[in-house]
Amino acid sequence: MTLLDLATSQVGQITALHGDPGFRSRLMEMGFHKGIKVRMIQKMPFNGPVKIRVRNGMISLRQSDATNISVRLDV
Amino acid sequence: MSKAKHSIALLGNPNSGKTALFNILTGLNQKVSNYPGVTVEQTIGMAQIENSPVAIIDLPGTYSLVPESHDEAIVAEEFGKWAKGENTPDCIISVVDSTNVMRNLYLTTQLMDLGIPVVIALNMIDLAREKSLEINCEKLKNDLGVFSVIPVSARLKEGVNDLKKSISQAIRRKSETPPNFPIPAPVQNAILPLQNWYEDTFQFSEFLSRSFAIRSATVGSTNGIGSPDSPLMDACKMDLKMIGFPHETLEPTLRYHWLDQVVPKAEIPIEKRSRSEKMDEVLTHPWGGPLIFVGLLTFIFQAIFSWAGIPMNMIDNSIARFGNWVAHQLPPGLLTDLLVEGIIGGAGAILIFLPQILILIFFMTLLEDFGYMARVAIMMDKAMTKVGLHGRSVLPLMSGYACAIPGIMATRTIESWKERLVTILVLPLMSCSARLPIYALMIGAFIPNQTVFGYFGLQGLTMVLMYFLGTVTALILSLVFSSWIKTEKKSSFIMELPPYRIPLMRSVFRQVYTRGKLFVTDAGKIIMAISIVLWFLASFPKVDSGNGQEQTIHSSYAAKIGKTIEPMIAPLGFDWKIGLGLVTSFAAREVMVSTLATIYNVENVKDEVVSLSDAMKRDKDPLTGQNIFTPLVALSLMVFYVYAAQCMATFAIVKRETNSWKWPVFMVVYMTGLAYFGSLIVYQGGLMMGFS
């Protein structure tokens, strides 16, 4: 499943990052790493960006970008 | 400003409170840059540190030295220069957000490679305490190998003296052993040829070369300095692939691996909902959020009109009184005329609008410092994407309400070139504060001060309508322009949402003060010069006609210029005086008001400074006896100013930011066309519908 599949306030653990290299490396610089926990905060209406809690910070991603982050639920 | 022996650089993530710290260290002793056409990419301020002057360089906030946007590229390039020994600072202050240490330290580890002392300013320590995040500074310092770790709070002015003391010690240290973070042996072997290349080419230290080697393997180049040939790079990438290290994420993988080992975990439990999250439930609510946003904007524009009234009247009256006083003190003559009619009349007409401009800047700064603008960006991203823009376009566009120049500079945070270019092109359509004087003058004089729909003032509403017109046109044109510009790169949106913070009033007022001062001095210079020239053109040649000075202005040089273009603008409802104003205000919009003020003051028979709006209301066509200015003319003129490209500073900055004359020229052409036809439709349409 991907980050986008998380329901609001559900927590997941990152298993892999996909997408083009520049995007992936920026995600990592912002603290998205394999094994790191993330929580879905809010999905903006009309398929707008999502808000994510990661490493003490709040980050917003577009839905298309969020599908490039694989997560699993059992944490 | 005294010459400083030492310089230090201030670097950090966006939202780490870097600027607040810069302000505290430098006080008001700051060379203001970031404004019209100056080629300065960085702000330099002077600080007294242990009794010796030190230059502090403030660079844009960045997450890493691998830039994604133009803003970040500035930092990466500056770093490249420092590596080569050009203007290398004596010490780096790495500003770190205490509530998110791990992510902030990523940049710090990159900065440490330079081999100069790094002082970590653990900012917002008050917030970390509030969230009971324990950070052992001594341990962090030793584990990372930085010069010092100083907890500070720019907000509470806490720890500033400790920071200064540490800086003064660091400056004397000169060099520092860079961190020797662990690299797996196979990786080290793979990047060795690149590392050798940097060592041989630039005589960099081993660590710095290794760091650049890792970076060039990761992204294929290093900013600010050259990078190895592609055969060398390709071989390295192949080697990395063989040992199972994808080269595209090499640098963040290695550095975070190290950080994860040495940095003590100071993490808030993932399930814990922060105060900002709770506030967001209201402020970014699916339909409540946008409603609040529109409500805020309406409130701001109403405030601009209603709150500014009293100070505006005070300024207006005191300038008129001052002009009359000067006129009575000095002997009548040319010089007195120039002083009273040209300079005091012209400059005074602009000063009146300072309160409104300050109120606008005050609210914009307040919202940004509060952390609200990032929320606006995510609420608007979907809509912005629809018209070919980006969520990050919202802040620059809204800054455009204050002034297009900082707005255009702020587009540097937009990663995709196409989205950035389109944002720049439509940004001058956002009604900037230089239009306010014209709107305010026309609305104040010709739109009746009555209430409609029981609650809204008609004047305030007309004002909102002008802003609305510009904004909607900007959005429509974005769609048009972005369909013309082709690009293959897909844009993405990774944006940090800073926690809400109560804005620091002293830094808000500082911003208001700086902008206000720039408006008065920059606009003042242009207006002063143009006012003097204009007064001359309007006063000469002096005709001896016996029946009063009324004759003078109509046969003056100014009238000749105005009347030459009158036929062209007559369909828009404009007479020669307005025509002259259009010519003089090509350099800066607000000059329109001072032009009218100067003309009416010269024309005025009695040696008295009258209010401009009264003079306009009284002005009649000498042939037909009809009013020159009617509500319809005022409306047509305002629409012209919504669209017209009249700002030299904007052209200069667009030329610089797009690196070509093509775009500023295109901007002038399309905006002038819009202005002419917009006005034409309003005036002719209004006439047809029976308005006057």
Chai-1 contact restraints between the chains, C-beta under 6 A:
chainA,res_idxA,chainB,res_idxB,connection_type,confidence,min_distance_angstrom,max_distance_angstrom,comment,restraint_id
A,V11,B,I270,contact,1.0,0.0,6.0,A-B,restraint_1
A,P21,B,E248,contact,1.0,0.0,6.0,A-B,restraint_2
A,F23,B,S492,contact,1.0,0.0,6.0,A-B,restraint_3
A,R24,B,T249,contact,1.0,0.0,6.0,A-B,restraint_4
A,S25,B,T249,contact,1.0,0.0,6.0,A-B,restraint_5
A,S25,B,P252,contact,1.0,0.0,6.0,A-B,restraint_6
A,R26,B,E68,contact,1.0,0.0,6.0,A-B,restraint_7
A,R26,B,I494,contact,1.0,0.0,6.0,A-B,restraint_8
A,M28,B,T249,contact,1.0,0.0,6.0,A-B,restraint_9
A,M28,B,P252,contact,1.0,0.0,6.0,A-B,restraint_10
A,E29,B,Y63,contact,1.0,0.0,6.0,A-B,restraint_11
A,E29,B,S64,contact,1.0,0.0,6.0,A-B,restraint_12
A,E29,B,Y106,contact,1.0,0.0,6.0,A-B,restraint_13
A,E29,B,P252,contact,1.0,0.0,6.0,A-B,restraint_14
A,G31,B,R103,contact,1.0,0.0,6.0,A-B,restraint_15
A,H33,B,Y256,contact,1.0,0.0,6.0,A-B,restraint_16
A,K37,B,I270,contact,1.0,0.0,6.0,A-B,restraint_17
A,R39,B,I270,contact,1.0,0.0,6.0,A-B,restraint_18
A,I41,B,E277,contact,1.0,0.0,6.0,A-B,restraint_19
A,P45,B,P286,contact,1.0,0.0,6.0,A-B,restraint_20
A,F46,B,K382,contact,1.0,0.0,6.0,A-B,restraint_21
A,G48,B,D381,contact,1.0,0.0,6.0,A-B,restraint_22
A,G48,B,K382,contact,1.0,0.0,6.0,A-B,restraint_23
A,P49,B,I378,contact,1.0,0.0,6.0,A-B,restraint_24
A,P49,B,D381,contact,1.0,0.0,6.0,A-B,restraint_25
A,R55,B,M102,contact,1.0,0.0,6.0,A-B,restraint_26
A,R55,B,R103,contact,1.0,0.0,6.0,A-B,restraint_27
A,N56,B,T99,contact,1.0,0.0,6.0,A-B,restraint_28
A,N56,B,N100,contact,1.0,0.0,6.0,A-B,restraint_29
A,N56,B,I268,contact,1.0,0.0,6.0,A-B,restraint_30
A,G57,B,N100,contact,1.0,0.0,6.0,A-B,restraint_31
A,M58,B,L497,contact,1.0,0.0,6.0,A-B,restraint_32
A,I59,B,E496,contact,1.0,0.0,6.0,A-B,restraint_33
A,S60,B,I378,contact,1.0,0.0,6.0,A-B,restraint_34
A,S60,B,M495,contact,1.0,0.0,6.0,A-B,restraint_35
A,S60,B,L497,contact,1.0,0.0,6.0,A-B,restraint_36
A,L61,B,I494,contact,1.0,0.0,6.0,A-B,restraint_37
A,R62,B,F493,contact,1.0,0.0,6.0,A-B,restraint_38
A,D65,B,S492,contact,1.0,0.0,6.0,A-B,restraint_39
